[in-house]
Amino acid sequence: MLWECDGAAVEMVTFRYPEAPGDYISVSERGVCDQLRGSGKKTATVVFEVWGWPGRLRGYRIEKINGTPFRGGEPGLGVAGSFMGPNDPPRRHPLEDALR
């Protein structure tokens, strides 16, 4: 996933899907941006736990980022969303594919 950090008040990292860059997940954990910057790459391998049923993503949790356990990955934390215009057709969030 592509990543970008906003280290303003709270260290927030936003992950974007290369195949759907308009879809994103934002989470925070102290030190994760330093870890990502230290990798020297603009992409990261992110392992998720997802729950719900086909066609209905109910929740998710990040388990690992680049093989390192993600402590901030409590269920319900973070934001999943899409940048869609009012005339764009509805589309599935990429995490829903894990529920098939």
Secondary structure, 3 states (H helix, E strand, C coil): CEEEEECCCCCEEEEEECCEEEEEEEEECCCHHHHHHHCCCCECCEEEEEEEECCEEEEEEEEEECCEECCCCCCCCCEEEECCCCCCCCCCCHHHHHHC
